[in-house]
């Protein structure tokens, strides 16, 4: 966990399916063909729902400038890292305690007590139904020691990682970045949870998958800030060729920043590889992240009323575990309500 310290410094009935490029164009225009989403198609639909709805398209020249600058940042991730906020100073201390397999609950509680926001987060998490089943009739957890014991070491790790990353993704300025930041953060949380749930069946580390899911969108946040800086008012780049290039460069920037911040090497490698996967040949962590990204984006589109939960675009091609995860992360939202 040495990385955390760096944060302080920085087709139908026999019809042949159309070619992938044509299907991306269809998805870009807001139409689908009743088939399962390809990764590029899903990104195109998700991007238009997230960022481009109701706006005019930016010029090709603007798109080219944005992609060129994003590529420069991906090649020099320290510059991109400077565009996102820092995390609270208490987080590295807590993460160091959590590295110890013989976690000292009393010591952790003493450190937590210094930050009332973190204390509130721990109580809230410990009293969620996923930790306290609905049939449990006892009183809510009301001691910090009891909450830590209930969440356990891995639960505390995930909670603190989520708290650390929330300002990185969700607190942004600029018309597009500010408008999309809450949705990007929501998808990041869903992606982290989905990837961590899917990881054990793929023989990947669940906490590494959770970190990768939280980190994967940092480059996209930077990309949206570039769009704000380089686009005219009420325009957003949205051509069919721009969207996949944007996601690819944003992903490479996320991976570069992860390496700069000394994340586990497997995490940064998984982020870099997750967008262009041969599912049978990729590393387990990259496959878990890619599937977590897919499930979380589909969940956002369903929750945003872009698709029904049982449409082929959503469910076709998803393995059983991913379908279960699609339901689980919806249930997780209901628990939070």
Secondary structure, DSSP 8 states (H G I E B T S, - for coil): -THHHHTT----TT-----HHHHHHHHHTT---SS---HHHHHHHHHIIIIITT-EE--HHHHHHHHHHHHHHHHSHHHHHTTS----THHHHHHHHHHSSS--HHHHHHHHTT-HHHHHHHHHHHTSTTTS-TT--S-----HHHHHHHHHHHHHHHHHHHHHHHHHHH---SHHHHHHHHHHHHHHHHHHHHHHHHHGGGT--HHHHHHHHHHTTHHHHHHHHHHHHHS-TTEE---HHHHHHHHHHHHHHHHHHHHHTT--HHHHHHHHHTTS--TTTS-HHHHHHHHHHHHHHHHHHHHTTSS-TTSHHHHTT--HHHHHHHHHHHHHHHHH-
